[in-house]
Amino acid sequence: MIRSVVRGFGTALPKRVVTNAELEKTVDTSDEWIVQRTGIRQRYIAGEGETTASLGEAAGRAALEKAGLTAADIDVIIVATSTPDNTFPATAVNIQNRLGMHHGFAFDVQAVCSGFVYAVTTADAYIRGGLAKRVLVIGAETFSRILDWTDRTTCVLFGDGAGAIVLEAQEGAGTTADRGVLTAQLRSDGAHREKLYVDGGPSTTGTVGHLRMEGREVFKHAVGMITDVIVSAFDATGFTADDVDWLVPHQANKRIIDGSARKLGIPEEKVVITVDLHGNTSAASIPLALAAAAEDGRIKQGDLVLLEAMGGGFTWGAVLLRW
């Protein structure tokens, strides 16, 4: 069986760090309030010249370098983003050109905070279907550009950044001992659109719009939806929570992460947390957290790694892979 194996990883963050203390000067909030409710202590905010494409390019180059590859070795680029540089063309095509890649194809995936999980699942389908040997999967966002900085309930939550992995086709035995993606579970339900959305767009207002969120409603649904797809991933593979070496969740809110881990019976020491450093970077959050844990040696070859996310729409999903 062909498996999609992680060959390399990389990240990129804007130069500017914005702490909770700095936000206190412009927004009616406090460090204590933000940390208590979200676990966030700082976030990175893109400055002039820093865009989703520039951050995605830098993360992609880092992932290629880690893998010992160049853009010439890549067949497909998939970028998960809700904050593209342009309405069109796709940010992935922009990054393809920036990398000097003039073969293959590139496209964006839009599933908000679940975007990276959707993109990995899509890349895995191309690889297992024999349509690609190597796929560069990037999650990149500049959410600061769609925030209403007068809305203290949302502007303190989000940050900018990018993370990337290279997935490569490798022969596996067809068992759960194989390295690579073992299962992927995706869901969506558009009935929840009004709970987390952007109030603008080319076809409606002709503007970019701002992010709007019903925080309590999102929190209410999050834990149940996340555990739903994870249980499905366990059912598909025969694994249980005890088998998981690392849970790498979407970094939206530490209370949601803690609640999901408790419900699943995954101990805190097996959960990768970076929300305190990055805030919610939407589709970039999982690859940023994944890279942090792999870079410092926590995630090792052969480890069973569980990725999960939930985003606006609602969309949600999980990927179980062996590193």
Buried (B, 14 or more C-beta within 10 A) or exposed (E): EBBBBBBBBBBBBBEBEBEBEBBBEEBEBBBEBBBEBBBBBBBBBBEEEBBBBBBBBBBBBBBBEBBEBEBEBBBBBBBBBBBBBEEEBBBBBBBBBBBEBEEBBBBBBBBBBBBBBBBBBBBBBBBBEEEBBBBBBBBBBBBBBBBBEEBBEBBBBBBBBBBBBBBBBBEBEEEBEBBBBBBBBBBBEEEBEEBBBBBBEEEEEEEBBBBBBBBEBBBEBBBEBBBBBBBBBBEBBEBEBEEBBBBBBBBBBBBBBBBBBEBBEBEEEBBBBBBBBBBBBBBBBBBBBBBBBBEEEBBEEEBBBBBBBBBBBBBBBBBBBBB
